[in-house]
Amino acid sequence: QVQLDESGGGLVQAGGSLRLSCAASGRTFSIYTMGWFRQAPGKEREFVAASTWNGFNTRYADSVKGRFTISRDNAKRTVYLQMNSLKPEDTAIYYCALSPTYLSYNRITSGGEYEYWGQGTQVTVSS
């Protein structure tokens, strides 16, 4: 099994920054995709960003392009989400997810393609 542990959430003012981390433990995979999703109160879960293990396929939601950056430390089995210029509408629980496959450009945004999920970390942006 795989365990994903997110950290780095918190309360920040609009315009501020946060960096989320997601550390994977347990079973290892030579090929994988890791992504970030979020769910705001009363809304459905939505895709935020994702990247394959080699970085060849990286994709962002339109709402976060230019503000968020996903990065990986494969040796540490950790994926990061640097969030800058935060807005109140970014307030949500952020979830890390892992697929033990290479997800294509079209599939990488679908939550159903990911097999493992973290518990989530709360991000609150005040206006």
Secondary structure, 3 states (H helix, E strand, C coil): CEEEEEECCEEEECCCCEEEEEEEEECCCCCCEEEEEEECCCCCCEEEEEEECCCCCEEECCCCCCCEEEEEECCCCEEEEEECCCCHHHCEEEEEEEECCCCCCCCCCCHHHCCEECCCEEEEEEC
